[in-house]
Amino acid sequence: MGQNILVVEDDVALREYTALLLVADGHTVSQLGDADNLANVVRREEADLILLDFHLPGIDGLMALRQLRSKLLTLPVIVMTSDTNPQVILQCFRAGADDFIGKPFDEVYLSLIVGRTLDRVSNSLKNYIFRLMKYARHTNDCEQDKSKECICGLQETIWEATKATRSIRDV
């Protein structure tokens, strides 16, 4: 089943080509030519993944990625750039990128990176759901002290699942 992918790329031809490749893989694609209001767009739209160009007019991809992460928007981001300097790649990962793809890229490689990133996020969420299932019968009988959180571990698991859910659908 396809996912909703947001492509942020200032080169119109490359942006449309990328969108066509993703649509051919069964995804729904939205497009932006800059990242100036990316956090607001992500909150309005239901993107499952962002393909983000590193070099953009106005706010560059690295700054946009940092803004997303500072606002606790944790959906997966794949950074695209023709600058394959190891320092650039390291900056991207330190800022919170989930993966990196060098330009130009071929359609098979793009499909592989997008699929791998979406699978990784999906598997992470599934793991949290399985961990929550053991608390499905959690009741008020749980030994709680009003001054402490639930000692069975439910609160910590809910917190982790909430973070994982945000990576699929941000608030």
Secondary structure as GFF3:
##gff-version 3
##sequence-region A 1 171
A	DSSP	beta_strand	4	8	.	.	.	ID=ss1
A	DSSP	alpha_helix	12	24	.	.	.	ID=ss2
A	DSSP	beta_strand	28	32	.	.	.	ID=ss3
A	DSSP	alpha_helix	38	44	.	.	.	ID=ss4
A	DSSP	beta_strand	49	53	.	.	.	ID=ss5
A	DSSP	alpha_helix	61	70	.	.	.	ID=ss6
A	DSSP	beta_strand	77	81	.	.	.	ID=ss7
A	DSSP	alpha_helix	86	95	.	.	.	ID=ss8
A	DSSP	beta_strand	99	102	.	.	.	ID=ss9
A	DSSP	alpha_helix	107	133	.	.	.	ID=ss10
A	DSSP	alpha_helix	154	168	.	.	.	ID=ss11
###
